[in-house]
C-alpha cells in the first residue's frame, strides 16, 4: 500500500488532518518527503506532528473543521479553497467530483 499527499505550488496555513487504514498483520510505516522547490528563506519544509498508530478500528470520525473538505476515501481534510480548483488534491479526486465544469 502506498499513500501520498502532495502540494505543488500551494500555500497551506495550518495542519492537514487525516487517517489511513492499513491492512492487518505486520506493516512497515515509512514517511518520505521530497521537495522540488528551493527558496532562499524556505529551502524545503516538511513537518509531521502527532502521528499515532493503533491496533484497532477507528470508531470516531475525524473532525475536519468548518473551512475544510473531507476527502471521501482517505478521509484527509484539505482546505476548502482547494475543492473545485481544477486539481486533484484528494487521493481519490473526490474534491473535484461534484464541481461544475464551466
C-alpha positions in Angstrom: 0.0 0.0 0.0 1.3 3.4 -0.9 -0.2 6.6 0.4 0.7 10.0 -0.9 -0.3 13.6 -0.3 1.5 16.4 -2.1 1.2 20.1 -2.5 2.6 21.7 -5.6 3.0 25.5 -5.5 0.3 25.9 -2.9 0.4 27.8 0.4 -1.2 25.9 3.2 -1.5 27.7 6.5 -2.1 25.1 9.1 -2.1 21.4 9.5 -4.0 18.9 7.3 -5.6 16.1 9.3 -6.1 12.6 8.0 -6.0 8.9 8.8 -5.0 6.0 6.7 -6.3 2.4 7.1 -3.6 -0.3 6.9 -4.1 -4.0 6.4 -4.0 -6.4 9.3 -0.7 -8.0 10.1 2.9 -6.7 10.2 3.3 -3.4 8.4 6.2 -1.0 7.9 5.4 2.7 8.0 7.8 5.0 6.0 7.5 8.7 5.9 9.3 10.1 2.9 9.3 13.7 1.7 10.7 15.1 -1.5 11.0 18.9 -2.1 11.5 20.2 -5.6 11.3 23.9 -4.9 14.3 25.7 -3.3 13.7 29.2 -2.0 16.2 31.2 0.0 14.1 31.5 3.1 12.3 28.1 2.8 14.8 25.6 1.4 12.2 22.8 1.7 10.0 22.4 4.7 8.3 19.2 5.7 6.6 18.6 9.0 4.8 15.7 10.7 3.1 16.1 14.0 1.1 13.9 16.3 1.4 10.7 14.4 -0.2 7.7 16.2 -0.5 4.1 15.2 -3.3 2.0 16.7 -4.1 -1.7 16.5 -7.8 -1.2 16.3 -10.6 0.1 14.1 -11.1 3.9 14.3 -14.6 4.5 15.7 -14.8 8.2 15.9 -14.9 10.3 12.7 -12.1 12.8 12.2 -13.2 16.4 12.8 -12.1 18.4 9.9 -13.3 21.8 10.9 -15.6 24.3 9.2 -13.2 25.6 6.5 -12.2 22.2 5.2 -13.3 19.4 2.8 -13.0 15.8 3.8 -11.8 13.5 1.1 -14.1 10.5 0.5 -11.7 7.6 0.7 -8.6 8.8 2.5 -10.7 11.0 4.9 -7.9 13.6 4.7 -9.1 17.1 5.5 -8.0 19.7 2.9 -8.6 23.5 2.9 -12.0 24.3 1.4 -10.4 26.6 -1.2 -8.7 23.6 -2.8 -12.1 22.0 -3.6 -13.1 22.6 -7.2 -9.8 24.3 -8.0 -9.2 22.1 -11.1 -6.6 19.9 -9.4 -7.0 16.6 -7.6 -6.0 17.3 -4.0 -7.6 14.2 -2.6 -6.0 10.8 -3.5 -9.4 9.7 -4.9 -10.1 13.1 -6.7 -13.3 13.5 -4.6 -12.6 17.2 -4.2 -13.3 17.7 -7.9 -16.2 15.2 -8.3 -19.2 17.5 -7.8 -17.8 20.6 -9.5 -19.3 22.5 -12.4 -17.1 22.3 -15.4 -17.9 25.7 -16.9 
